[in-house]
Amino acid sequence: MLTLDSWGVPTWGDYDNDGNLDLFRSQDKRRCRLFRNQGDRNFVEITTGTLVNEPTGGTCAAWADHDNDGDLDLSWHASARPGTAPTRT
Protein backbone atom coordinates (compact mmCIF):
# COMPACT_ATOMS: atom_id res chain seq x y z
CA MET A 1 0.00 0.00 0.00
CA LEU A 2 1.30 3.47 -0.86
CA THR A 3 1.22 5.99 1.98
CA LEU A 4 0.23 9.58 1.32
CA ASP A 5 2.54 11.31 3.82
CA SER A 6 5.00 12.05 1.05
CA TRP A 7 4.60 13.38 -2.48
CA GLY A 8 6.15 12.10 -5.64
CA VAL A 9 5.32 10.82 -9.08
CA PRO A 10 4.12 7.36 -10.14
CA THR A 11 5.71 6.32 -13.44
CA TRP A 12 5.02 3.24 -15.53
CA GLY A 13 7.69 1.31 -17.43
CA ASP A 14 8.63 -2.30 -18.17
CA TYR A 15 11.80 -2.51 -16.07
CA ASP A 16 12.20 -6.29 -16.44
CA ASN A 17 11.28 -6.55 -20.16
CA ASP A 18 8.48 -9.06 -19.63
CA GLY A 19 5.89 -7.04 -21.58
CA ASN A 20 4.04 -5.83 -18.46
CA LEU A 21 4.12 -2.24 -17.23
CA ASP A 22 5.71 -1.98 -13.78
CA LEU A 23 5.22 0.90 -11.35
CA PHE A 24 7.96 3.10 -9.91
CA ARG A 25 6.86 5.56 -7.23
CA SER A 26 9.20 8.40 -6.34
CA GLN A 27 8.68 9.84 -2.87
CA ASP A 28 10.25 13.01 -1.53
CA LYS A 29 10.51 12.00 2.14
CA ARG A 30 11.06 8.26 1.78
CA ARG A 31 12.85 5.70 -0.33
CA CYS A 32 11.38 5.23 -3.77
CA ARG A 33 9.29 2.12 -4.37
CA LEU A 34 9.17 -0.28 -7.32
CA PHE A 35 6.33 -2.70 -7.99
CA ARG A 36 6.69 -5.55 -10.50
CA ASN A 37 3.58 -6.31 -12.53
CA GLN A 38 3.01 -10.07 -12.48
CA GLY A 39 0.72 -9.84 -15.51
CA ASP A 40 -2.40 -10.95 -13.62
CA ARG A 41 -3.43 -7.58 -12.12
CA ASN A 42 -1.17 -8.22 -9.12
CA PHE A 43 1.99 -6.35 -8.21
CA VAL A 44 4.90 -7.44 -6.03
CA GLU A 45 7.08 -4.83 -4.35
CA ILE A 46 10.76 -5.06 -5.25
CA THR A 47 12.76 -4.43 -2.07
CA THR A 48 16.35 -4.99 -3.23
CA GLY A 49 18.54 -3.18 -5.73
CA THR A 50 19.71 0.33 -6.47
CA LEU A 51 16.32 1.68 -7.55
CA VAL A 52 14.71 1.09 -4.16
CA ASN A 53 17.68 1.45 -1.81
CA GLU A 54 18.70 4.99 -2.71
CA PRO A 55 18.33 6.82 0.62
CA THR A 56 17.54 10.22 -0.86
CA GLY A 57 14.07 9.55 -2.26
CA GLY A 58 13.02 11.58 -5.25
CA THR A 59 10.52 14.06 -6.58
CA CYS A 60 10.10 13.05 -10.22
CA ALA A 61 11.04 10.17 -12.51
CA ALA A 62 11.01 9.19 -16.19
CA TRP A 63 11.58 5.97 -18.15
CA ALA A 64 13.53 6.02 -21.44
CA ASP A 65 16.25 4.06 -23.21
CA HIS A 66 19.00 6.49 -22.24
CA ASP A 67 21.91 4.31 -23.38
CA ASN A 68 20.28 2.91 -26.57
CA ASP A 69 20.67 -0.73 -25.49
CA GLY A 70 17.00 -1.63 -26.05
CA ASP A 71 16.13 -1.71 -22.33
CA LEU A 72 14.23 0.97 -20.45
CA ASP A 73 16.31 2.99 -18.03
CA LEU A 74 14.94 5.06 -15.17
CA SER A 75 16.11 8.53 -14.22
CA TRP A 76 14.86 10.39 -11.22
CA HIS A 77 15.63 13.64 -9.52
CA ALA A 78 16.78 12.99 -5.97
CA SER A 79 15.47 15.08 -3.11
CA ALA A 80 17.79 17.95 -2.27
CA ARG A 81 19.84 16.84 0.73
CA PRO A 82 23.44 17.71 1.62
CA GLY A 83 25.96 15.27 0.18
CA THR A 84 23.69 13.73 -2.46
CA ALA A 85 23.84 14.03 -6.21
CA PRO A 86 20.80 15.81 -7.72
CA THR A 87 20.04 13.17 -10.37
CA ARG A 88 20.25 9.38 -10.39
CA THR A 89 20.05 7.03 -13.36
HULIN-V460013 format. One record per residue. N is the residue number from 1. RES is the residue in three letters. PHI is phi in degrees with one decimal (999 if undefined). OMEGA is omega in radians with two decimals (* if undefined). D_LAST is the distance of its C-alpha to the last C-alpha in Angstrom with 1 decimal. Layout:
n: {N N}
res: {RES RES}
phi: {PHI PHI}
omega: {OMEGA OMEGA}
d_last: {D_LAST D_LAST}
This chain:
n: {1 2 3 4 5 6 7 8 9 10 11 12 13 14 15 16 17 18 19 20 21 22 23 24 25 26 27 28 29 30 31 32 33 34 35 36 37 38 39 40 41 42 43 44 45 46 47 48 49 50 51 52 53 54 55 56 57 58 59 60 61 62 63 64 65 66 67 68 69 70 71 72 73 74 75 76 77 78 79 80 81 82 83 84 85 86 87 88 89}
res: {MET LEU THR LEU ASP SER TRP GLY VAL PRO THR TRP GLY ASP TYR ASP ASN ASP GLY ASN LEU ASP LEU PHE ARG SER GLN ASP LYS ARG ARG CYS ARG LEU PHE ARG ASN GLN GLY ASP ARG ASN PHE VAL GLU ILE THR THR GLY THR LEU VAL ASN GLU PRO THR GLY GLY THR CYS ALA ALA TRP ALA ASP HIS ASP ASN ASP GLY ASP LEU ASP LEU SER TRP HIS ALA SER ALA ARG PRO GLY THR ALA PRO THR ARG THR}
phi: {999 -87.3 -87.1 -108.7 -90.2 -145.4 -112.7 -176.9 -129.5 -80.0 -132.2 -106.3 -166.1 -90.8 -70.8 -108.2 55.7 -101.8 90.0 -108.4 -74.1 -100.5 -115.7 -110.8 -119.9 -77.0 -142.5 -73.2 -105.9 -138.5 -64.4 -69.9 -127.3 -125.0 -120.7 -87.3 -78.6 -83.3 87.1 -125.5 71.4 -116.6 -123.9 -118.0 -74.8 -88.1 -114.8 -125.0 109.9 -59.6 -59.5 -108.1 -110.7 -73.8 -72.4 -85.9 69.9 -171.1 -112.7 -157.8 -151.2 -152.3 -97.3 -167.6 -89.4 -64.8 -105.4 54.5 -102.0 91.1 -106.7 -71.5 -115.0 -117.5 -118.1 -143.6 -92.4 -72.9 -60.6 -73.2 -139.4 -55.2 83.4 -116.5 -75.7 -73.7 -136.9 -120.2 -132.6}
omega: {3.11 3.09 -3.09 3.11 -3.11 3.10 -3.13 -3.05 2.99 3.10 -3.10 3.07 -3.12 -3.01 -3.10 3.07 3.10 3.12 3.13 3.11 3.11 -3.06 3.00 -3.11 3.03 3.14 -3.04 -3.07 -3.06 3.02 3.09 -3.10 3.13 -3.14 3.13 3.10 -3.13 3.10 -3.12 -3.09 3.07 3.13 3.09 3.14 3.05 -3.04 3.11 3.11 -3.07 -3.07 -3.06 -3.13 3.06 -3.02 -3.04 -3.04 -3.14 -3.08 3.08 -3.09 3.11 3.06 3.05 3.06 -3.04 -3.07 3.08 3.10 3.12 3.11 3.06 3.05 -3.13 3.02 3.05 3.12 -3.11 3.06 -3.10 3.09 3.14 3.07 3.13 3.08 -3.08 -3.09 3.11 3.06 *}
d_last: {25.1 22.8 24.3 24.8 24.9 21.4 19.9 16.7 15.8 16.2 14.4 15.7 14.2 15.5 12.9 15.8 17.5 20.8 21.6 21.2 18.8 16.9 16.2 13.2 14.6 13.0 15.7 16.5 18.9 17.6 14.9 13.1 14.9 14.4 17.7 18.6 21.2 24.2 25.7 28.8 27.7 26.5 23.1 22.2 19.7 17.3 17.7 16.1 12.8 9.6 8.7 12.2 13.0 10.9 14.1 13.1 12.9 11.7 13.6 12.0 9.6 9.7 9.8 10.4 11.0 9.0 10.5 13.8 14.4 15.7 13.1 11.0 7.2 5.8 4.3 6.5 8.8 10.0 13.8 15.7 17.2 18.7 16.9 13.3 10.7 10.5 6.8 3.8 0.0}
